[in-house]
Amino acid sequence: MATVSIGPHLFKNGMRGLAAPELEHTGYTLELSSDEFVLNASIYRQIRSWQPTKIPFDGFFVQFDQVPFRLTPASEIREKDSTIGALVSLDAVLCSLYIKHEVKRPIISLLQELRNDLPLNHCSYPRIENGTQMIQEDLGNLGFEVVGFFSFGRTITVQFGWVFPQDRRDSNCKLCLYAGSIEFKPRPDRTLGKGAWRPPLEVSVSYLLADWLELMGKPGMLSEMGVQAAVDNFKWTRVSLLTNTEAAKARIDFVRDHPELHNNHQSLAKALKEAELYSDTMEIYAIKKQVLKLIEKAKSQ
């Protein structure tokens, strides 16, 4: 493990215009020095044909052969070809640098500098209204916010972001960096239950931010407002309000009450799903596999 004592810093290199058909000079070079290697790499911006004016953090690249240290396995597979040679995202380089080496400069300080100098204007998980109030106050003071909810089947996923220091007081600025998520399986009593942390891959600074958030956020990350928002954003169905025992009984009762469907397992499976006795993400063929046992139990009780 190398110790990086100087940098990383950005320096102007005076380079402008296109470096390749879909690659533009940013005018900056990333530099750092350690006890084992030195890095001096020009930073390019990828111009995406389908959204040329949008510039996300993972849209900045450096030349792969200018990176003097090994990348994480996940980062290595993100290498891409261009007319000026193989490229790798700046995001992946920074992630690998901070994971594999001791870097004296905190990643937060570097991100603040990058935000000032690089033309960043787009992110995949933009800030939402009251996102800061949905997270514990001490975490909000560090720049973390709730940036989204995703309800799928029996789970609700709460997504987190980290906001650049210079943007935190500007509610109109939606920029942030993804910082991991927590997946909950809400209980029938409309509580969230114990959440499972879902960190990003070791391929971006999002991994570093998520690691920091998880460390600082134990034992809980959501405020009372955040917990209520997660409950409100979960898609509550009939089966989600039943315990496993209650759901099993309700299915048997439904099958008993519909003998006309016993000879048509496909129709019975569809009827069970329409009655919300299975998750809306459960496939009909999977329900159909259970139908015969349900019929047997319904006839025997």
N, C-alpha and C positions, 0 to 999 in steps of 0.2 A: 504494500500500500504506500503510494507516494503522498507526500505532504505538499499541498499547494499553498504557498505563502504569499504569492503575488498574483492578484486577480482571482477570478476572471473579471476583465474589464472590457469595455467597448472603446475602440479608437476609430476616428474618422480616417478613411483611406482615400477619399476623393474620387472613388470609382462610381460612375453613374451609367444609366442606360441598360440595354439588354446584354446579358452574358451568353444567352442562348434564346431560342424562340419563346420559351415559356419560363425564362429565368432572368430576373432583374437584379442588378447590384443594389444593395441597400446603402452603400457608402460607408459601411462599418466593418471592422475586423474584430474578432474575439481573440483576446490575448490573455495568457496566463503562464506562470512559471512555477515549477515544482522542483524538488530535489532529484527528480528522475527524468523529467521531460519538460519541453516548452511547447506551447500551442500558439500558433498564429494563423488564424483561418478567416478568410473573407466570408461574409454572411450574404446569402442571396435570398431573394423572395421568389417563391413559385407563383406564377401567374396561371390560375386555374381557368381554363377556357369557359367552363360553365358558370363561373362566378368571379370574373376578373377583378372586380372592385373590392371583394371581401378578402381580408388578410387575417387569418387566424394565427395563433401562436405556433401551431405545427406546420405553418406554411413557410418557415424560414429554414434554410439549408446551408451546410458547409460541405466542402469536398471531403470525401471519405479518407483519401490518402493524406490529408492534413491533420487527422486526428491521431495523436501519438500514443494512445492508450486503448485497451480493449473495451469494447462496448458490452453491455449486458446481452445475453442471448436473444432476448426479445427485441432489443434495439438493432442487433445485427441484421435481422430479417427485414428491417425497414429500409435497408439500403436500396437506392434506385439509380438507374442509369440516366445519363444526360449527355449532350454533345460535348460538354467540358469534362466529362468523367463521372465516376460514381459519386453519388451524393448521399448524405444522411442528414436527417432533420436536426436542427439545433436543439430541439426539445430532447431528442434521444441522447445527444452528446452530453448535455447538462445532467440528465438523469444518471447516466453511466458514470460521469465524473464524480458526482456527489455520493453515489452508492459505493464506488470502488476505492475512493481516495479520501484523505482528510483535507478538506478545503477550509481554509481559515475564514474566507469571506462567506457569510451566511447567504443561502440561496435567496432569501427574501430581499436582501440588499441588492443583489444582482438583478432580480426580477423587476425591481423598482427602476433601475437604470435602463433595462431593456424596454420597459413601458414608455420611458421618456424619449428614447432615441429611435426605436423601430416603429414603422407605420402599422401598428396593430389596431384593428377595428372590428374584429368579428370573433365570436366564440360559439361553441356548440350548446352550451348551457348558460344562457344569459340570466342575469339577476332578475328576481321577481319581487313584487311588492311585499314589503314586510319580511323579507328573507332574513334580515338581521335579527328581527324580534323572534324568529322561530328557532334560534339557536341559543345555547346558554351564553349569558352576557360576556363571560371571560373569553369565550371563543370568538364572539362577535368582535370584541376589541382587538383580536389578532387578525381580523379581516375575513373570517369565515362566515358564510351565510348558507341558508337553505336555498337551493336554486330550482328545485323541481320535485314532483311526485310522479310515480309511475305505478299504477295499479294493474296487476296481471294475475288472474286466477285467485289463489288464496293469499297472495302477497301484496304488500305495498312497499315500494322502494323510495326512500328519501335520499335525494341527491344534494351534495354539498359543493360549494364553490369557494374560491379564495379571491378576494377583491384587492386589486393593487392599491397601495396606500394613498396615492394621489387621486383615486377615483371614489373613495369611500363616502365622501360627503356630497357627491353628485348623484342624486337619485335617478337622473336621466341617463347616466352612463350605465349601460347594461353589461359591460365587459367584466369577465372574471375567468379564472382558470378552474377547471374541474378538480375536485378534491375528494373523490370517493363517494360511497353511498352505504346506507344501512338498509337491509331488507328485513321487514317485519312480517309475521304471519298473525294478523289480528284474530283475537279470540271472540267467541260468541257474546261475551259481556261487553263488547265494543272497547276493549283495551288492546294495546299493540302487542303485548307479550315481549319476549326477549328478542332483540334484534341481532342480526348477523352482519358483521362488517364485510364490505365488498370493496377491497382496494383495487385501483387500476393496475395494469401491467407495468413492469419495470421498463417502460419505454418513453416516459415523459416526466416532466416536473410534477405532473399531477400525482405521480406515485410518491414523490417526496412530500408534497403538501398533505396527501392523505395519511402518510405515516406520522407526520407531525400532528395532524388533527386527531388521529386515533390515540396517540400518546397523551395529548393534552385533554382529550374529551372524556376520558374514563372518570366515573362510571356511566355518565349520561351526557348526550350532546344536545338533545332537543329541550327547548323551553316548554312551558305549559302551552303556549300558543302553537309551538311546533308540533307537539303531540296531538293537539286537537285538530290541527290542519291535516296531519297524516290520517287521522281517523276519518275526517270529513272527505278526504280525497280517495279513500278506499271504496271500491265498488262493492257495497254490501248486497249480498243476495240471500236467498232463503237458506242455502246450505252453509253460508258463512256465519249464520246466526245460530247454528246447531252444533252441539258437541258431536264427536265421532259416533258415540253411542246413539244419540238422538237422530243423526243423519241415517245411520244404518236402519233404524226402526222405521223412519219415515219412508225409506225406499221400499222396504218390505210391505208396508201398509199401502203404498201407492200401487205396487204390483198386485196385491191382493184385491184392490178396488178396481182393477182393470183387467179382468180375465179375458176380455175380448182381444187383448194384445199378446196373450201368451204364446200364440202360434206364429207371431211375427216379431222376432227379436229385434230387428232393425227399427221397426216402428216403436216398440217398447223403449228401446234405448233413446230414441229421439224424444219421446214423451217424458221420460225421466229427466232429460236435460232441460226441456222446455219448462218443466215444473220446478226448475232451479234446485234439483236434488243432487246435482253434480256441478262442479265449477264450470264456468262458461268457457274455460280453456280446455276442458276435457274432450277428447275426440270421441265421436260416436262409436268408432270401432272398439275403443277401449272400454266404453260402457257396455257395449254389446257382449263382451267377453264375460261380464259379471251377471248378465241377465238370467242365465240358466240357474245359477245358484240362488238368485233372488226369487225366482219362481218356485223352486223347491222349498225354500224357507217359508214363503208365503202360503204354500199349500199345507205345510206341516204344522203351522201355528194356528 
